Amino acid sequence: MDIFKGQNLLEFSDRFKIDTDCKEYLVGLKSEIPFKCSRCHHTTCQTGADFSRQCNIYRHTESAMADTLCHKVKFGVRKAFFICFEMATG
Ligand SMILES: [Zn+2]
């Protein structure tokens, strides 16, 4: 992740103050990838307030965290970001 390079911890923690900042960042990454529903392979969707994306056909929701490194973490996305940062810079 290029964003982790050349930053110090202070800048990093300022950029990612809360979980939502991290989610917005991840969603920004994901939004560059065209949506494709994992169930019906439909490609149009609506984006919800919590950054999830909802397939226009079956109306099921894909989490903003799906397919990202933070999908499976149990301790919160922001903490996961800091772990990534430490691995990238340490
Ligand atoms: Zn679908």
PDB file of the backbone (N, CA, C, O) and the ligand in Angstrom, with CONECT records:
HET     ZN  A 101       1
ATOM      1  N   MET A   1       0.832  -1.203   0.000  1.00  0.00           N
ATOM      2  CA  MET A   1       0.000   0.000   0.000  1.00  0.00           C
ATOM      3  C   MET A   1       0.868   1.256   0.000  1.00  0.00           C
ATOM      4  O   MET A   1       1.593   1.520   0.959  1.00  0.00           O
ATOM      5  N   ASP A   2       0.791   1.996  -1.044  1.00  0.00           N
ATOM      6  CA  ASP A   2       1.655   3.163  -1.175  1.00  0.00           C
ATOM      7  C   ASP A   2       1.379   4.220  -0.123  1.00  0.00           C
ATOM      8  O   ASP A   2       2.271   4.982   0.251  1.00  0.00           O
ATOM      9  N   ILE A   3       0.148   4.266   0.352  1.00  0.00           N
ATOM     10  CA  ILE A   3      -0.197   5.328   1.299  1.00  0.00           C
ATOM     11  C   ILE A   3       0.606   5.206   2.587  1.00  0.00           C
ATOM     12  O   ILE A   3       0.794   6.191   3.301  1.00  0.00           O
ATOM     13  N   PHE A   4       1.070   4.025   2.879  1.00  0.00           N
ATOM     14  CA  PHE A   4       1.803   3.828   4.117  1.00  0.00           C
ATOM     15  C   PHE A   4       3.261   4.243   4.009  1.00  0.00           C
ATOM     16  O   PHE A   4       3.963   4.329   5.016  1.00  0.00           O
ATOM     17  N   LYS A   5       3.711   4.499   2.800  1.00  0.00           N
ATOM     18  CA  LYS A   5       5.124   4.846   2.631  1.00  0.00           C
ATOM     19  C   LYS A   5       5.335   6.347   2.815  1.00  0.00           C
ATOM     20  O   LYS A   5       4.497   7.157   2.419  1.00  0.00           O
ATOM     21  N   GLY A   6       6.443   6.694   3.408  1.00  0.00           N
ATOM     22  CA  GLY A   6       6.832   8.095   3.513  1.00  0.00           C
ATOM     23  C   GLY A   6       5.992   8.901   4.480  1.00  0.00           C
ATOM     24  O   GLY A   6       5.998  10.131   4.434  1.00  0.00           O
ATOM     25  N   GLN A   7       5.281   8.233   5.343  1.00  0.00           N
ATOM     26  CA  GLN A   7       4.524   8.966   6.345  1.00  0.00           C
ATOM     27  C   GLN A   7       5.037   8.596   7.725  1.00  0.00           C
ATOM     28  O   GLN A   7       5.504   7.479   7.950  1.00  0.00           O
ATOM     29  N   ASN A   8       4.946   9.516   8.618  1.00  0.00           N
ATOM     30  CA  ASN A   8       5.242   9.146   9.992  1.00  0.00           C
ATOM     31  C   ASN A   8       3.943   8.832  10.721  1.00  0.00           C
ATOM     32  O   ASN A   8       2.843   9.058  10.218  1.00  0.00           O
ATOM     33  N   LEU A   9       4.113   8.316  11.895  1.00  0.00           N
ATOM     34  CA  LEU A   9       2.939   7.853  12.632  1.00  0.00           C
ATOM     35  C   LEU A   9       1.960   8.984  12.917  1.00  0.00           C
ATOM     36  O   LEU A   9       0.745   8.790  12.937  1.00  0.00           O
ATOM     37  N   LEU A  10       2.516  10.160  13.136  1.00  0.00           N
ATOM     38  CA  LEU A  10       1.654  11.305  13.439  1.00  0.00           C
ATOM     39  C   LEU A  10       0.753  11.646  12.251  1.00  0.00           C
ATOM     40  O   LEU A  10      -0.451  11.849  12.411  1.00  0.00           O
ATOM     41  N   GLU A  11       1.352  11.707  11.057  1.00  0.00           N
ATOM     42  CA  GLU A  11       0.562  11.992   9.859  1.00  0.00           C
ATOM     43  C   GLU A  11      -0.454  10.894   9.619  1.00  0.00           C
ATOM     44  O   GLU A  11      -1.593  11.138   9.220  1.00  0.00           O
ATOM     45  N   PHE A  12      -0.005   9.685   9.876  1.00  0.00           N
ATOM     46  CA  PHE A  12      -0.877   8.537   9.643  1.00  0.00           C
ATOM     47  C   PHE A  12      -2.081   8.566  10.580  1.00  0.00           C
ATOM     48  O   PHE A  12      -3.216   8.365  10.150  1.00  0.00           O
ATOM     49  N   SER A  13      -1.827   8.815  11.843  1.00  0.00           N
ATOM     50  CA  SER A  13      -2.939   8.825  12.797  1.00  0.00           C
ATOM     51  C   SER A  13      -3.846  10.022  12.567  1.00  0.00           C
ATOM     52  O   SER A  13      -5.025   9.990  12.922  1.00  0.00           O
ATOM     53  N   ASP A  14      -3.299  11.082  11.972  1.00  0.00           N
ATOM     54  CA  ASP A  14      -4.117  12.239  11.640  1.00  0.00           C
ATOM     55  C   ASP A  14      -5.016  11.942  10.440  1.00  0.00           C
ATOM     56  O   ASP A  14      -6.154  12.404  10.357  1.00  0.00           O
ATOM     57  N   ARG A  15      -4.472  11.165   9.526  1.00  0.00           N
ATOM     58  CA  ARG A  15      -5.243  10.788   8.329  1.00  0.00           C
ATOM     59  C   ARG A  15      -6.351   9.810   8.686  1.00  0.00           C
ATOM     60  O   ARG A  15      -7.453   9.883   8.143  1.00  0.00           O
ATOM     61  N   PHE A  16      -6.057   8.903   9.593  1.00  0.00           N
ATOM     62  CA  PHE A  16      -7.027   7.864   9.950  1.00  0.00           C
ATOM     63  C   PHE A  16      -7.393   7.983  11.427  1.00  0.00           C
ATOM     64  O   PHE A  16      -6.911   7.228  12.272  1.00  0.00           O
ATOM     65  N   LYS A  17      -8.254   8.950  11.708  1.00  0.00           N
ATOM     66  CA  LYS A  17      -8.623   9.213  13.103  1.00  0.00           C
ATOM     67  C   LYS A  17      -9.609   8.191  13.649  1.00  0.00           C
ATOM     68  O   LYS A  17      -9.522   7.773  14.804  1.00  0.00           O
ATOM     69  N   ILE A  18     -10.529   7.806  12.814  1.00  0.00           N
ATOM     70  CA  ILE A  18     -11.602   6.914  13.241  1.00  0.00           C
ATOM     71  C   ILE A  18     -11.798   5.822  12.203  1.00  0.00           C
ATOM     72  O   ILE A  18     -11.298   5.922  11.083  1.00  0.00           O
ATOM     73  N   ASP A  19     -12.517   4.796  12.575  1.00  0.00           N
ATOM     74  CA  ASP A  19     -12.770   3.682  11.661  1.00  0.00           C
ATOM     75  C   ASP A  19     -13.332   4.151  10.319  1.00  0.00           C
ATOM     76  O   ASP A  19     -13.005   3.604   9.265  1.00  0.00           O
ATOM     77  N   THR A  20     -14.173   5.164  10.380  1.00  0.00           N
ATOM     78  CA  THR A  20     -14.804   5.639   9.145  1.00  0.00           C
ATOM     79  C   THR A  20     -13.771   6.148   8.152  1.00  0.00           C
ATOM     80  O   THR A  20     -13.923   5.963   6.945  1.00  0.00           O
ATOM     81  N   ASP A  21     -12.718   6.792   8.656  1.00  0.00           N
ATOM     82  CA  ASP A  21     -11.659   7.263   7.762  1.00  0.00           C
ATOM     83  C   ASP A  21     -11.024   6.091   7.025  1.00  0.00           C
ATOM     84  O   ASP A  21     -10.729   6.166   5.832  1.00  0.00           O
ATOM     85  N   CYS A  22     -10.825   5.018   7.760  1.00  0.00           N
ATOM     86  CA  CYS A  22     -10.225   3.823   7.166  1.00  0.00           C
ATOM     87  C   CYS A  22     -11.160   3.213   6.139  1.00  0.00           C
ATOM     88  O   CYS A  22     -10.739   2.801   5.058  1.00  0.00           O
ATOM     89  N   LYS A  23     -12.432   3.161   6.493  1.00  0.00           N
ATOM     90  CA  LYS A  23     -13.408   2.590   5.563  1.00  0.00           C
ATOM     91  C   LYS A  23     -13.507   3.423   4.295  1.00  0.00           C
ATOM     92  O   LYS A  23     -13.590   2.883   3.192  1.00  0.00           O
ATOM     93  N   GLU A  24     -13.499   4.739   4.457  1.00  0.00           N
ATOM     94  CA  GLU A  24     -13.560   5.604   3.282  1.00  0.00           C
ATOM     95  C   GLU A  24     -12.374   5.353   2.368  1.00  0.00           C
ATOM     96  O   GLU A  24     -12.495   5.340   1.143  1.00  0.00           O
ATOM     97  N   TYR A  25     -11.228   5.154   2.997  1.00  0.00           N
ATOM     98  CA  TYR A  25     -10.029   4.887   2.204  1.00  0.00           C
ATOM     99  C   TYR A  25     -10.162   3.574   1.439  1.00  0.00           C
ATOM    100  O   TYR A  25      -9.865   3.497   0.247  1.00  0.00           O
ATOM    101  N   LEU A  26     -10.612   2.550   2.148  1.00  0.00           N
ATOM    102  CA  LEU A  26     -10.768   1.244   1.506  1.00  0.00           C
ATOM    103  C   LEU A  26     -11.815   1.288   0.409  1.00  0.00           C
ATOM    104  O   LEU A  26     -11.646   0.680  -0.648  1.00  0.00           O
ATOM    105  N   VAL A  27     -12.900   2.012   0.665  1.00  0.00           N
ATOM    106  CA  VAL A  27     -13.947   2.124  -0.332  1.00  0.00           C
ATOM    107  C   VAL A  27     -13.432   2.885  -1.554  1.00  0.00           C
ATOM    108  O   VAL A  27     -13.800   2.586  -2.690  1.00  0.00           O
ATOM    109  N   GLY A  28     -12.581   3.866  -1.299  1.00  0.00           N
ATOM    110  CA  GLY A  28     -11.952   4.582  -2.409  1.00  0.00           C
ATOM    111  C   GLY A  28     -11.153   3.644  -3.291  1.00  0.00           C
ATOM    112  O   GLY A  28     -11.189   3.738  -4.518  1.00  0.00           O
ATOM    113  N   LEU A  29     -10.440   2.748  -2.657  1.00  0.00           N
ATOM    114  CA  LEU A  29      -9.698   1.739  -3.413  1.00  0.00           C
ATOM    115  C   LEU A  29     -10.640   0.841  -4.188  1.00  0.00           C
ATOM    116  O   LEU A  29     -10.428   0.552  -5.365  1.00  0.00           O
ATOM    117  N   LYS A  30     -11.691   0.406  -3.497  1.00  0.00           N
ATOM    118  CA  LYS A  30     -12.618  -0.536  -4.124  1.00  0.00           C
ATOM    119  C   LYS A  30     -13.425   0.116  -5.236  1.00  0.00           C
ATOM    120  O   LYS A  30     -13.787  -0.545  -6.210  1.00  0.00           O
ATOM    121  N   SER A  31     -13.708   1.400  -5.101  1.00  0.00           N
ATOM    122  CA  SER A  31     -14.548   2.057  -6.098  1.00  0.00           C
ATOM    123  C   SER A  31     -13.854   2.133  -7.450  1.00  0.00           C
ATOM    124  O   SER A  31     -14.499   2.356  -8.475  1.00  0.00           O
ATOM    125  N   GLU A  32     -12.541   1.948  -7.451  1.00  0.00           N
ATOM    126  CA  GLU A  32     -11.825   1.911  -8.721  1.00  0.00           C
ATOM    127  C   GLU A  32     -11.992   0.558  -9.417  1.00  0.00           C
ATOM    128  O   GLU A  32     -11.702   0.408 -10.604  1.00  0.00           O
ATOM    129  N   ILE A  33     -12.460  -0.405  -8.655  1.00  0.00           N
ATOM    130  CA  ILE A  33     -12.726  -1.730  -9.219  1.00  0.00           C
ATOM    131  C   ILE A  33     -14.210  -1.795  -9.552  1.00  0.00           C
ATOM    132  O   ILE A  33     -15.037  -1.551  -8.674  1.00  0.00           O
ATOM    133  N   PRO A  34     -14.572  -2.112 -10.774  1.00  0.00           N
ATOM    134  CA  PRO A  34     -16.007  -2.170 -11.114  1.00  0.00           C
ATOM    135  C   PRO A  34     -16.738  -3.171 -10.240  1.00  0.00           C
ATOM    136  O   PRO A  34     -16.229  -4.254  -9.951  1.00  0.00           O
ATOM    137  N   PHE A  35     -17.937  -2.795  -9.823  1.00  0.00           N
ATOM    138  CA  PHE A  35     -18.747  -3.685  -8.994  1.00  0.00           C
ATOM    139  C   PHE A  35     -19.154  -4.912  -9.790  1.00  0.00           C
ATOM    140  O   PHE A  35     -19.539  -4.825 -10.956  1.00  0.00           O
ATOM    141  N   LYS A  36     -19.058  -6.056  -9.128  1.00  0.00           N
ATOM    142  CA  LYS A  36     -19.622  -7.273  -9.708  1.00  0.00           C
ATOM    143  C   LYS A  36     -20.180  -8.092  -8.564  1.00  0.00           C
ATOM    144  O   LYS A  36     -19.450  -8.525  -7.673  1.00  0.00           O
ATOM    145  N   CYS A  37     -21.482  -8.295  -8.602  1.00  0.00           N
ATOM    146  CA  CYS A  37     -22.154  -9.009  -7.538  1.00  0.00           C
ATOM    147  C   CYS A  37     -21.600 -10.422  -7.408  1.00  0.00           C
ATOM    148  O   CYS A  37     -21.409 -11.116  -8.406  1.00  0.00           O
ATOM    149  N   SER A  38     -21.347 -10.840  -6.183  1.00  0.00           N
ATOM    150  CA  SER A  38     -20.776 -12.167  -5.981  1.00  0.00           C
ATOM    151  C   SER A  38     -21.812 -13.267  -6.159  1.00  0.00           C
ATOM    152  O   SER A  38     -21.452 -14.435  -6.310  1.00  0.00           O
ATOM    153  N   ARG A  39     -23.072 -12.916  -6.143  1.00  0.00           N
ATOM    154  CA  ARG A  39     -24.111 -13.946  -6.285  1.00  0.00           C
ATOM    155  C   ARG A  39     -24.628 -14.049  -7.714  1.00  0.00           C
ATOM    156  O   ARG A  39     -24.720 -15.145  -8.267  1.00  0.00           O
ATOM    157  N   CYS A  40     -24.967 -12.898  -8.319  1.00  0.00           N
ATOM    158  CA  CYS A  40     -25.602 -12.963  -9.632  1.00  0.00           C
ATOM    159  C   CYS A  40     -24.733 -12.332 -10.724  1.00  0.00           C
ATOM    160  O   CYS A  40     -25.102 -12.344 -11.899  1.00  0.00           O
ATOM    161  N   HIS A  41     -23.614 -11.797 -10.344  1.00  0.00           N
ATOM    162  CA  HIS A  41     -22.673 -11.207 -11.293  1.00  0.00           C
ATOM    163  C   HIS A  41     -23.229 -10.002 -12.031  1.00  0.00           C
ATOM    164  O   HIS A  41     -22.736  -9.612 -13.089  1.00  0.00           O
ATOM    165  N   HIS A  42     -24.255  -9.431 -11.452  1.00  0.00           N
ATOM    166  CA  HIS A  42     -24.770  -8.170 -11.956  1.00  0.00           C
ATOM    167  C   HIS A  42     -23.739  -7.073 -11.667  1.00  0.00           C
ATOM    168  O   HIS A  42     -22.980  -7.173 -10.703  1.00  0.00           O
ATOM    169  N   THR A  43     -23.712  -6.038 -12.495  1.00  0.00           N
ATOM    170  CA  THR A  43     -22.640  -5.055 -12.340  1.00  0.00           C
ATOM    171  C   THR A  43     -23.112  -3.664 -11.938  1.00  0.00           C
ATOM    172  O   THR A  43     -22.299  -2.743 -11.861  1.00  0.00           O
ATOM    173  N   THR A  44     -24.407  -3.489 -11.680  1.00  0.00           N
ATOM    174  CA  THR A  44     -24.830  -2.191 -11.174  1.00  0.00           C
ATOM    175  C   THR A  44     -25.249  -2.323  -9.712  1.00  0.00           C
ATOM    176  O   THR A  44     -25.793  -3.344  -9.290  1.00  0.00           O
ATOM    177  N   CYS A  45     -24.984  -1.277  -8.963  1.00  0.00           N
ATOM    178  CA  CYS A  45     -25.235  -1.335  -7.532  1.00  0.00           C
ATOM    179  C   CYS A  45     -25.486   0.068  -7.011  1.00  0.00           C
ATOM    180  O   CYS A  45     -25.250   1.064  -7.695  1.00  0.00           O
ATOM    181  N   GLN A  46     -25.968   0.114  -5.791  1.00  0.00           N
ATOM    182  CA  GLN A  46     -26.112   1.375  -5.085  1.00  0.00           C
ATOM    183  C   GLN A  46     -25.201   1.341  -3.879  1.00  0.00           C
ATOM    184  O   GLN A  46     -25.003   0.298  -3.256  1.00  0.00           O
ATOM    185  N   THR A  47     -24.646   2.505  -3.557  1.00  0.00           N
ATOM    186  CA  THR A  47     -23.750   2.575  -2.421  1.00  0.00           C
ATOM    187  C   THR A  47     -24.511   3.107  -1.218  1.00  0.00           C
ATOM    188  O   THR A  47     -25.147   4.159  -1.282  1.00  0.00           O
ATOM    189  N   GLY A  48     -24.435   2.365  -0.123  1.00  0.00           N
ATOM    190  CA  GLY A  48     -25.167   2.753   1.074  1.00  0.00           C
ATOM    191  C   GLY A  48     -24.392   3.741   1.921  1.00  0.00           C
ATOM    192  O   GLY A  48     -23.232   4.046   1.647  1.00  0.00           O
ATOM    193  N   ALA A  49     -25.057   4.236   2.958  1.00  0.00           N
ATOM    194  CA  ALA A  49     -24.462   5.235   3.825  1.00  0.00           C
ATOM    195  C   ALA A  49     -23.256   4.707   4.575  1.00  0.00           C
ATOM    196  O   ALA A  49     -22.353   5.465   4.930  1.00  0.00           O
ATOM    197  N   ASP A  50     -23.242   3.407   4.815  1.00  0.00           N
ATOM    198  CA  ASP A  50     -22.105   2.820   5.522  1.00  0.00           C
ATOM    199  C   ASP A  50     -21.064   2.284   4.540  1.00  0.00           C
ATOM    200  O   ASP A  50     -20.221   1.466   4.907  1.00  0.00           O
ATOM    201  N   PHE A  51     -21.128   2.752   3.282  1.00  0.00           N
ATOM    202  CA  PHE A  51     -20.172   2.416   2.226  1.00  0.00           C
ATOM    203  C   PHE A  51     -20.355   1.004   1.678  1.00  0.00           C
ATOM    204  O   PHE A  51     -19.574   0.547   0.843  1.00  0.00           O
ATOM    205  N   SER A  52     -21.381   0.324   2.150  1.00  0.00           N
ATOM    206  CA  SER A  52     -21.640  -0.979   1.565  1.00  0.00           C
ATOM    207  C   SER A  52     -22.220  -0.775   0.163  1.00  0.00           C
ATOM    208  O   SER A  52     -22.708   0.307  -0.165  1.00  0.00           O
ATOM    209  N   ARG A  53     -22.161  -1.818  -0.652  1.00  0.00           N
ATOM    210  CA  ARG A  53     -22.723  -1.733  -1.985  1.00  0.00           C
ATOM    211  C   ARG A  53     -23.812  -2.788  -2.141  1.00  0.00           C
ATOM    212  O   ARG A  53     -23.635  -3.949  -1.772  1.00  0.00           O
ATOM    213  N   GLN A  54     -24.937  -2.358  -2.695  1.00  0.00           N
ATOM    214  CA  GLN A  54     -26.101  -3.228  -2.793  1.00  0.00           C
ATOM    215  C   GLN A  54     -26.390  -3.530  -4.255  1.00  0.00           C
ATOM    216  O   GLN A  54     -26.582  -2.622  -5.064  1.00  0.00           O
ATOM    217  N   CYS A  55     -26.418  -4.791  -4.576  1.00  0.00           N
ATOM    218  CA  CYS A  55     -26.745  -5.249  -5.924  1.00  0.00           C
ATOM    219  C   CYS A  55     -28.150  -4.794  -6.312  1.00  0.00           C
ATOM    220  O   CYS A  55     -29.074  -4.873  -5.503  1.00  0.00           O
ATOM    221  N   ASN A  56     -28.312  -4.321  -7.536  1.00  0.00           N
ATOM    222  CA  ASN A  56     -29.607  -3.798  -7.960  1.00  0.00           C
ATOM    223  C   ASN A  56     -30.633  -4.881  -8.247  1.00  0.00           C
ATOM    224  O   ASN A  56     -31.822  -4.586  -8.360  1.00  0.00           O
ATOM    225  N   ILE A  57     -30.202  -6.113  -8.365  1.00  0.00           N
ATOM    226  CA  ILE A  57     -31.149  -7.178  -8.705  1.00  0.00           C
ATOM    227  C   ILE A  57     -31.644  -7.903  -7.460  1.00  0.00           C
ATOM    228  O   ILE A  57     -32.846  -7.934  -7.192  1.00  0.00           O
ATOM    229  N   TYR A  58     -30.734  -8.478  -6.711  1.00  0.00           N
ATOM    230  CA  TYR A  58     -31.169  -9.266  -5.561  1.00  0.00           C
ATOM    231  C   TYR A  58     -31.217  -8.466  -4.261  1.00  0.00           C
ATOM    232  O   TYR A  58     -31.695  -8.948  -3.233  1.00  0.00           O
ATOM    233  N   ARG A  59     -30.713  -7.243  -4.329  1.00  0.00           N
ATOM    234  CA  ARG A  59     -30.807  -6.351  -3.168  1.00  0.00           C
ATOM    235  C   ARG A  59     -30.028  -6.846  -1.963  1.00  0.00           C
ATOM    236  O   ARG A  59     -30.271  -6.397  -0.843  1.00  0.00           O
ATOM    237  N   HIS A  60     -29.127  -7.736  -2.169  1.00  0.00           N
ATOM    238  CA  HIS A  60     -28.296  -8.088  -1.030  1.00  0.00           C
ATOM    239  C   HIS A  60     -27.097  -7.138  -0.987  1.00  0.00           C
ATOM    240  O   HIS A  60     -26.733  -6.520  -1.987  1.00  0.00           O
ATOM    241  N   THR A  61     -26.515  -7.043   0.168  1.00  0.00           N
ATOM    242  CA  THR A  61     -25.520  -6.019   0.420  1.00  0.00           C
ATOM    243  C   THR A  61     -24.148  -6.642   0.583  1.00  0.00           C
ATOM    244  O   THR A  61     -23.977  -7.652   1.266  1.00  0.00           O
ATOM    245  N   GLU A  62     -23.189  -6.026  -0.051  1.00  0.00           N
ATOM    246  CA  GLU A  62     -21.804  -6.435   0.153  1.00  0.00           C
ATOM    247  C   GLU A  62     -21.135  -5.391   1.032  1.00  0.00           C
ATOM    248  O   GLU A  62     -21.198  -4.190   0.767  1.00  0.00           O
ATOM    249  N   SER A  63     -20.508  -5.871   2.059  1.00  0.00           N
ATOM    250  CA  SER A  63     -19.847  -4.963   2.981  1.00  0.00           C
ATOM    251  C   SER A  63     -18.740  -4.193   2.290  1.00  0.00           C
ATOM    252  O   SER A  63     -18.117  -4.679   1.345  1.00  0.00           O
ATOM    253  N   ALA A  64     -18.508  -2.994   2.773  1.00  0.00           N
ATOM    254  CA  ALA A  64     -17.384  -2.213   2.266  1.00  0.00           C
ATOM    255  C   ALA A  64     -16.066  -2.922   2.501  1.00  0.00           C
ATOM    256  O   ALA A  64     -15.081  -2.689   1.801  1.00  0.00           O
ATOM    257  N   MET A  65     -16.066  -3.791   3.498  1.00  0.00           N
ATOM    258  CA  MET A  65     -14.826  -4.463   3.866  1.00  0.00           C
ATOM    259  C   MET A  65     -14.608  -5.746   3.068  1.00  0.00           C
ATOM    260  O   MET A  65     -13.542  -6.353   3.162  1.00  0.00           O
ATOM    261  N   ALA A  66     -15.592  -6.161   2.293  1.00  0.00           N
ATOM    262  CA  ALA A  66     -15.454  -7.411   1.558  1.00  0.00           C
ATOM    263  C   ALA A  66     -14.241  -7.345   0.647  1.00  0.00           C
ATOM    264  O   ALA A  66     -13.991  -6.322   0.009  1.00  0.00           O
ATOM    265  N   ASP A  67     -13.511  -8.402   0.590  1.00  0.00           N
ATOM    266  CA  ASP A  67     -12.349  -8.534  -0.288  1.00  0.00           C
ATOM    267  C   ASP A  67     -11.190  -7.623   0.087  1.00  0.00           C
ATOM    268  O   ASP A  67     -10.230  -7.509  -0.676  1.00  0.00           O
ATOM    269  N   THR A  68     -11.253  -6.990   1.213  1.00  0.00           N
ATOM    270  CA  THR A  68     -10.120  -6.171   1.627  1.00  0.00           C
ATOM    271  C   THR A  68      -9.363  -6.883   2.738  1.00  0.00           C
ATOM    272  O   THR A  68      -9.833  -7.868   3.308  1.00  0.00           O
ATOM    273  N   LEU A  69      -8.211  -6.370   3.021  1.00  0.00           N
ATOM    274  CA  LEU A  69      -7.389  -6.982   4.063  1.00  0.00           C
ATOM    275  C   LEU A  69      -8.074  -6.916   5.415  1.00  0.00           C
ATOM    276  O   LEU A  69      -7.734  -7.683   6.316  1.00  0.00           O
ATOM    277  N   CYS A  70      -9.024  -6.022   5.572  1.00  0.00           N
ATOM    278  CA  CYS A  70      -9.650  -5.832   6.873  1.00  0.00           C
ATOM    279  C   CYS A  70     -10.943  -6.624   7.011  1.00  0.00           C
ATOM    280  O   CYS A  70     -11.636  -6.519   8.023  1.00  0.00           O
ATOM    281  N   HIS A  71     -11.262  -7.402   6.011  1.00  0.00           N
ATOM    282  CA  HIS A  71     -12.537  -8.106   6.022  1.00  0.00           C
ATOM    283  C   HIS A  71     -12.665  -9.040   7.221  1.00  0.00           C
ATOM    284  O   HIS A  71     -13.722  -9.136   7.845  1.00  0.00           O
ATOM    285  N   LYS A  72     -11.572  -9.721   7.526  1.00  0.00           N
ATOM    286  CA  LYS A  72     -11.657 -10.771   8.532  1.00  0.00           C
ATOM    287  C   LYS A  72     -11.179 -10.336   9.913  1.00  0.00           C
ATOM    288  O   LYS A  72     -11.226 -11.124  10.858  1.00  0.00           O
ATOM    289  N   VAL A  73     -10.731  -9.123  10.039  1.00  0.00           N
ATOM    290  CA  VAL A  73     -10.211  -8.736  11.342  1.00  0.00           C
ATOM    291  C   VAL A  73     -11.344  -8.524  12.326  1.00  0.00           C
ATOM    292  O   VAL A  73     -12.412  -8.017  11.983  1.00  0.00           O
ATOM    293  N   LYS A  74     -11.080  -8.925  13.549  1.00  0.00           N
ATOM    294  CA  LYS A  74     -12.127  -8.866  14.561  1.00  0.00           C
ATOM    295  C   LYS A  74     -11.967  -7.652  15.490  1.00  0.00           C
ATOM    296  O   LYS A  74     -12.874  -7.311  16.250  1.00  0.00           O
ATOM    297  N   PHE A  75     -10.818  -7.024  15.413  1.00  0.00           N
ATOM    298  CA  PHE A  75     -10.526  -6.001  16.407  1.00  0.00           C
ATOM    299  C   PHE A  75     -10.700  -4.580  15.889  1.00  0.00           C
ATOM    300  O   PHE A  75     -10.256  -3.634  16.539  1.00  0.00           O
ATOM    301  N   GLY A  76     -11.330  -4.412  14.743  1.00  0.00           N
ATOM    302  CA  GLY A  76     -11.578  -3.061  14.270  1.00  0.00           C
ATOM    303  C   GLY A  76     -10.628  -2.652  13.166  1.00  0.00           C
ATOM    304  O   GLY A  76      -9.439  -2.971  13.178  1.00  0.00           O
ATOM    305  N   VAL A  77     -11.190  -1.942  12.222  1.00  0.00           N
ATOM    306  CA  VAL A  77     -10.436  -1.642  11.010  1.00  0.00           C
ATOM    307  C   VAL A  77      -9.287  -0.665  11.269  1.00  0.00           C
ATOM    308  O   VAL A  77      -8.238  -0.744  10.630  1.00  0.00           O
ATOM    309  N   ARG A  78      -9.495   0.247  12.204  1.00  0.00           N
ATOM    310  CA  ARG A  78      -8.459   1.241  12.450  1.00  0.00           C
ATOM    311  C   ARG A  78      -7.215   0.583  13.049  1.00  0.00           C
ATOM    312  O   ARG A  78      -6.089   0.902  12.668  1.00  0.00           O
ATOM    313  N   LYS A  79      -7.427  -0.322  13.973  1.00  0.00           N
ATOM    314  CA  LYS A  79      -6.292  -1.033  14.547  1.00  0.00           C
ATOM    315  C   LYS A  79      -5.566  -1.835  13.470  1.00  0.00           C
ATOM    316  O   LYS A  79      -4.338  -1.921  13.463  1.00  0.00           O
ATOM    317  N   ALA A  80      -6.338  -2.411  12.573  1.00  0.00           N
ATOM    318  CA  ALA A  80      -5.726  -3.157  11.472  1.00  0.00           C
ATOM    319  C   ALA A  80      -4.863  -2.249  10.606  1.00  0.00           C
ATOM    320  O   ALA A  80      -3.794  -2.647  10.144  1.00  0.00           O
ATOM    321  N   PHE A  81      -5.335  -1.032  10.391  1.00  0.00           N
ATOM    322  CA  PHE A  81      -4.551  -0.077   9.613  1.00  0.00           C
ATOM    323  C   PHE A  81      -3.222   0.221  10.294  1.00  0.00           C
ATOM    324  O   PHE A  81      -2.184   0.313   9.639  1.00  0.00           O
ATOM    325  N   PHE A  82      -3.265   0.370  11.603  1.00  0.00           N
ATOM    326  CA  PHE A  82      -2.027   0.685  12.315  1.00  0.00           C
ATOM    327  C   PHE A  82      -1.055  -0.487  12.274  1.00  0.00           C
ATOM    328  O   PHE A  82       0.160  -0.295  12.213  1.00  0.00           O
ATOM    329  N   ILE A  83      -1.585  -1.677  12.308  1.00  0.00           N
ATOM    330  CA  ILE A  83      -0.709  -2.845  12.189  1.00  0.00           C
ATOM    331  C   ILE A  83      -0.069  -2.871  10.801  1.00  0.00           C
ATOM    332  O   ILE A  83       1.124  -3.142  10.663  1.00  0.00           O
ATOM    333  N   CYS A  84      -0.867  -2.589   9.784  1.00  0.00           N
ATOM    334  CA  CYS A  84      -0.327  -2.527   8.430  1.00  0.00           C
ATOM    335  C   CYS A  84       0.738  -1.449   8.324  1.00  0.00           C
ATOM    336  O   CYS A  84       1.783  -1.645   7.704  1.00  0.00           O
ATOM    337  N   PHE A  85       0.457  -0.313   8.936  1.00  0.00           N
ATOM    338  CA  PHE A  85       1.412   0.788   8.893  1.00  0.00           C
ATOM    339  C   PHE A  85       2.735   0.388   9.536  1.00  0.00           C
ATOM    340  O   PHE A  85       3.808   0.666   9.002  1.00  0.00           O
ATOM    341  N   GLU A  86       2.644  -0.251  10.662  1.00  0.00           N
ATOM    342  CA  GLU A  86       3.876  -0.636  11.352  1.00  0.00           C
ATOM    343  C   GLU A  86       4.650  -1.674  10.542  1.00  0.00           C
ATOM    344  O   GLU A  86       5.881  -1.660  10.527  1.00  0.00           O
ATOM    345  N   MET A  87       3.947  -2.551   9.884  1.00  0.00           N
ATOM    346  CA  MET A  87       4.636  -3.540   9.054  1.00  0.00           C
ATOM    347  C   MET A  87       5.282  -2.897   7.841  1.00  0.00           C
ATOM    348  O   MET A  87       6.352  -3.312   7.397  1.00  0.00           O
ATOM    349  N   ALA A  88       4.609  -1.866   7.305  1.00  0.00           N
ATOM    350  CA  ALA A  88       5.106  -1.224   6.083  1.00  0.00           C
ATOM    351  C   ALA A  88       6.294  -0.314   6.369  1.00  0.00           C
ATOM    352  O   ALA A  88       7.147  -0.113   5.505  1.00  0.00           O
ATOM    353  N   THR A  89       6.348   0.227   7.563  1.00  0.00           N
ATOM    354  CA  THR A  89       7.365   1.237   7.842  1.00  0.00           C
ATOM    355  C   THR A  89       8.410   0.770   8.852  1.00  0.00           C
ATOM    356  O   THR A  89       9.479   1.371   8.966  1.00  0.00           O
ATOM    357  N   GLY A  90       8.106  -0.289   9.577  1.00  0.00           N
ATOM    358  CA  GLY A  90       8.963  -0.643  10.686  1.00  0.00           C
ATOM    359  C   GLY A  90      10.210  -1.412  10.316  1.00  0.00           C
ATOM    360  O   GLY A  90      11.004  -1.759  11.191  1.00  0.00           O
TER     361      GLY A  90
HETATM  362 ZN    ZN A 101     -26.697  -9.731  -7.005  1.00  0.00          ZN2+
END
